[in-house]
Amino acid sequence: MFIGKVVDALSGGNDDKKMINGKVVLSKKNVLEFNPLATSVNAGSAILDRVVEFLGGGVSLQLVSANKVGKETKLEDWVTSAPTIIPGDSVFKVSFEWDESIGVPEAVIFKNNHVEELFLKTITLDDVPGEGVVQFICYSWVYSANKYDYDRVFFRNKSYLPSATPAPLLKYRKEELQNLRGDGKGERKEWDRVYDYDVYNDLGEPDKGEDFARKILGGNSEFPYPRRGRTGRPPTKTDPKTESRLKAVNLTKPLDPVESLDIYVPRDERFGHLKMSDFLAYAIKALSHAVVPALKHFFDETPNEFDKFQEVHELYEGGLELPTKVFDKIRKAVPVDMLKELLRSDGEKFLKFPMPDVIKESKSAWRTDEEFGREMLAGVHPVLIASLKEFPPTSKLDKKLYGDHTSKITKEHIQNYLEGLDVDTALNQNKLFILDHHDSFIPYMRRINTTLTKAYATRTILFLTKDGTLKPIAIELSLPHQDGDEHGAVSKVYTPTEEGVEGTIWQLAKAYVAVNDVCYHQVYSHWLKTHCVSEPFVIATNRQLSVLHPIHKLLQPHFRDTMNINALARQTLINADGLVELAFFQGKYAMESSSLIYKDWVFTEQALPTDLLKRGVAVKDENSPHGLRLLIEDYPYAVDGLEIWFAINSWVKEYCSYYYKTDDTIQNDTEIQAWWKEIREVGHGDKKDETWWPKMQTIEELVESCTTIIWISSALHAAVNFGQYAYEGFLLNRPTLSREFMPEKGTPKYEELKSDPEKGMLRTKSI
């Protein structure tokens, strides 16, 4: 090719030397981001721009072997017909001088001398003497060389324990880790590749007023919390301990991930525009409750309220024609990018939400006790149901602070729902189960109920029927005692009834439970126990385990996008006055209360078999698969989860055994020991004194720890993430707020339940 010949001429092409030939796959910024590249180095056609920019000395490479560093070389011909080319990729030939003294290439020094960053995918060397094909899997953004005070080094796609690393590579291995750790100073810029820790001190905005101030989570015993990625932004003017926030996102314009949501994470942790679009669209769907206030002028009889269940169904059936004023309000409140997710494709002004799975087959099944119990086993939050081991249920709250919180549910309340069994027999036969939200919410309930929210802490007793289904048989709604927390709780108990106003009351009792469960699911089980607790593992892995380390290669695929999604959540979802505070009943106390849940978080108990045994939904049984027998046979989360858990565990065990032959190799692995120490003492530093942490002295401890980390970030997250819209997208099934307490006999609201049950229920529970 002409360009290749020009480059050869400029470099004084010498055909007498032996050469190692290969290919380099690159992508430009405008391929992976929202906006077209506005400041290209070379003007002209898009194709020629991409090619010429990379040639002519703009990109240089040097091979590093176990013996020496080779000569610098440049990209050559642009390859147009390679079978691996996909749209947006540019593939170039590259040639390196080679002689026997070089040996097998183990690393490449890569320099980008252009203004714009580029995305380096792979470097492949063909016909390396004595080795054949040698590949470098890079997948990294490389900024202009003047942005770094060190060389970008990419290692061969091969794993080495620290003690087995070829001596000349040790220098590069150690330097690369040091670069990734940084110096802990200054505000981070987008080209920085630094992984560091900070507390959650960036959720509030005290400069806007006291109502926007939030507690600092992490770094103290009162509000312990996992660490997040450090950004280094300056403090607020009002509170020097609170980090300033980015400028608020303008939702009336298309969202650009680099400009509008430019919260720092290491560049390789960011996803491109396609992933960003998915994230934003899914967030709108999953938090559809937050869009409903835009309809406040639509409802004629009772502003800001639905009057009939059918009005809710019409949100999904495309039957709501919006007045122009309301339509304009939605256009202003919802990002332009997301309008297509909410409005009909034919251009009519109808609000349109996708049909949630829970009402696809039946519009009313969600109201049944059977579906209520089934969702605790197969819904979006199947991780909390537990076997009831004592009756009545008791509390673990400190009696000195909270008094007696023993349940007010009696044997008389449930006796008639046990298919002829007495309570003690049902307990002994493992027939009674509990969904217990009492201790999680009661410490904050007094403060929560000073807002527009009017909610309860709930306990639900369920019975495992002869046909293997769970049915609720008693619900307890509790409030803090009016004379003070130390006096315990004021509780009322409700039991199943199908007819008349009492049947409506039972439906409302289940709705209060659903409010608890949705908010526990989203803030505690989903955010805290998967997203949040995983971030320290991501940071420590990049700071302490080289990309050459086999455990880094094992874990890294499961960490993809975690830091970026968490950063976006801090900016738009879990921040003061963000979507979580607007949509969920905990309101401004949502994140603060999650630190209470973190106090009881135990890493080893996140292992699925341990979790099932602790919750009492499984027992040890050597004759059962995997040594566990489930007490509820039709428990899809547990049945499928155990298969997945042991598949992960088997793979991790086989993988680790390839690199570690004895426990001594674990103990002498300096990177593994530094990694585990940093996870315990820094990333999860508020729990560093807990004795349950594995010591990381044996292969078994490494295998179990890696299995648990993978489980949390993959299968457990999937279980509490991917069913969100299927179940919670239907607002009646999983309400997130309640605005009135349970109507009492003799009150106008109780009479309204008699005369118009649907309107009375909708007035009480907010959707």
HELIX and SHEET records of a PDB file:
HELIX    1   1 PHE A    2  LEU A   10  1                                   9    
HELIX    2   2 LYS A   29  LEU A   32  1                                   4    
HELIX    3   3 ALA A   46  PHE A   54  1                                   9    
HELIX    4   4 ALA A  145  LYS A  147  5                                   3    
HELIX    5   5 PRO A  162  ALA A  164  5                                   3    
HELIX    6   6 ALA A  167  ARG A  181  1                                  15    
HELIX    7   7 PRO A  206  LYS A  208  5                                   3    
HELIX    8   8 GLU A  210  PHE A  212  5                                   3    
HELIX    9   9 ARG A  267  GLU A  269  5                                   3    
HELIX   10  10 HIS A  273  ALA A  286  1                                  14    
HELIX   11  11 SER A  288  ALA A  290  5                                   3    
HELIX   12  12 VAL A  292  LEU A  295  5                                   4    
HELIX   13  13 PHE A  309  GLU A  317  1                                   9    
HELIX   14  14 THR A  324  ALA A  333  1                                  10    
HELIX   15  15 VAL A  336  MET A  338  5                                   3    
HELIX   16  16 LEU A  339  LEU A  342  1                                   4    
HELIX   17  17 ASP A  357  ILE A  359  5                                   3    
HELIX   18  18 ALA A  365  ARG A  367  5                                   3    
HELIX   19  19 ASP A  369  ALA A  378  1                                  10    
HELIX   20  20 LYS A  399  TYR A  402  1                                   4    
HELIX   21  21 LYS A  411  ILE A  414  1                                   4    
HELIX   22  22 GLN A  415  TYR A  417  5                                   3    
HELIX   23  23 VAL A  423  ASN A  428  1                                   6    
HELIX   24  24 HIS A  438  ILE A  448  1                                  11    
HELIX   25  25 ASP A  485  HIS A  487  5                                   3    
HELIX   26  26 GLY A  500  CYS A  519  1                                  20    
HELIX   27  27 TYR A  520  CYS A  532  3                                  13    
HELIX   28  28 VAL A  533  GLN A  544  1                                  12    
HELIX   29  29 PRO A  550  LEU A  555  1                                   6    
HELIX   30  30 GLN A  556  PHE A  559  5                                   4    
HELIX   31  31 THR A  562  THR A  572  1                                  11    
HELIX   32  32 LEU A  579  ALA A  583  1                                   5    
HELIX   33  33 GLY A  587  TYR A  589  5                                   3    
HELIX   34  34 ALA A  590  TYR A  598  1                                   9    
HELIX   35  35 PHE A  603  GLN A  606  5                                   4    
HELIX   36  36 LEU A  608  LYS A  614  1                                   7    
HELIX   37  37 PRO A  625  GLY A  627  5                                   3    
HELIX   38  38 PRO A  636  TYR A  659  1                                  24    
HELIX   39  39 ASP A  663  GLN A  667  1                                   5    
HELIX   40  40 THR A  670  GLU A  678  1                                   9    
HELIX   41  41 ILE A  679  GLY A  683  3                                   5    
HELIX   42  42 GLY A  685  LYS A  687  5                                   3    
HELIX   43  43 ILE A  699  TRP A  711  1                                  13    
HELIX   44  44 ILE A  712  LEU A  716  3                                   5    
HELIX   45  45 HIS A  717  ASN A  721  1                                   5    
HELIX   46  46 GLN A  724  GLU A  728  3                                   5    
HELIX   47  47 PRO A  748  SER A  755  1                                   8    
HELIX   48  48 PRO A  757  THR A  764  1                                   8    
SHEET    1   A 8 GLY A 132  VAL A 142  0                                        
SHEET    2   A 8 LEU A 118  VAL A 128 -1                                        
SHEET    3   A 8 MET A  19  LYS A  28 -1                                        
SHEET    4   A 8 ASP A  89  GLU A  97 -1                                        
SHEET    5   A 8 THR A  73  VAL A  79 -1                                        
SHEET    6   A 8 VAL A  59  SER A  65 -1                                        
SHEET    7   A 8 PRO A 105  ASN A 112 -1                                        
SHEET    8   A 8 ARG A 152  PHE A 155 -1                                        
SHEET    1   B 2 TYR A 197  ASP A 198  0                                        
SHEET    2   B 2 ARG A 228  GLY A 229 -1                                        
SHEET    1   C 2 LEU A 320  GLU A 321  0                                        
SHEET    2   C 2 PHE A 350  LEU A 351 -1                                        
SHEET    1   D 5 ALA A 386  SER A 387  0                                        
SHEET    2   D 5 LEU A 432  ASP A 436 -1                                        
SHEET    3   D 5 ALA A 457  LEU A 464 -1                                        
SHEET    4   D 5 LEU A 470  PRO A 480 -1                                        
SHEET    5   D 5 ALA A 489  TYR A 494 -1                                        
SHEET    1   E 2 ALA A 618  LYS A 620  0                                        
SHEET    2   E 2 LEU A 628  LEU A 630 -1                                        
SHEET    1   F 2 LEU A 737  SER A 738  0                                        
SHEET    2   F 2 LYS A 765  SER A 766 -1                                        
END                                                                             
